[in-house]
Amino acid sequence: MGKDHLYLNFIFVFGLIVFLLVGGIVGYRMIEGWDWFEALYMTVISFSTVGFREISPLSPAGRLFTIFLILFGLVTIALLSASVTTWFVSSQIFARRKIQKMKKQISNLKNHIIICGGGETAKTVIKEFFQSRKPFVVIEQKPEIVSELREMFPELLIIEGDATKDEVLEEANIKNAYGLITTMPVDADNLFIVVSANDLNPNMIIISRAVDPHTENKLYKAGANYVIVPNVLEGTRMASVILRPTLVSFLEVMMSSTDITFRLEEINVPPDSNLVEKTLGEVRIPQRTGLIVIALKRAADSEWIFNPVSSTMLHKNDKLIVLGDSERILKLHSILKE
């Protein structure tokens, strides 16, 4: 049963109740000559069938009117009960279907990101992924935070569960995931998640938050590829704002602004691309796409090459840092797949 049909049922039942109240009040005033309050009181106790005594002895016409009022009241209450029950059952079925649909969507994900935790840090990550249109799923244990996230992001794929448990990570389809980000407020939970994730999918990229800087090395040893320490990061950023305010402002705009067409983007060179073992001069990325190649990171030794020259050779799984709009970036992706 659709929601519109349920709403119409409630409107119909509400209309019946109003009709009974008005009809009962007018009927008792005309038949028995009672005042407004007495007529209202008698009407309510009649159609609700509570069994209280009459205000004063009824005339034969009043008794007949009361019989019809009670019968219509019983029908109205039955309809109201049926509507409430149907609404409750339909809501439960709708919620269950929504969860089942979400689970199916999650099971079909590939190369997605798993975000563990739903706090303020996670909300920022979620906004970035929605903006970048990257597939991801969130795991959060607290029901109130889950409800808040669903209200903020109606299209969010979210699992209500404990991310430190293997079965919950498996429900998030971790074996087909590209990476995992854990933003838990307790370092012990982050450490446990990193260990479990590394065991379930050793090929994925794992990024962890570290509240205490002393746990950074432990997280790296547990299998994290990157560890973010908020206190250290905030201090570095504050100093940079003072020392290089224009540069920091430029980078913030390029990384997160939705009002600008040009953005910085990381592009991976696939192993099977026909651009592998060719120079940037031969590939002619700026000429073919209009993108600016700012830097290149070697896959073999993680060496950074800034402002690479035309003779720079591309190898498999190298990372290109380019500047341009989304259409040009998509064009580069298609060229890499040729």
Order of alpha helices (4+ residues) and beta strands (2+ residues): alpha-alpha-alpha-beta-alpha-beta-alpha-beta-alpha-beta-alpha-beta-alpha-beta-alpha-alpha-beta-alpha-alpha-beta-beta-beta-alpha
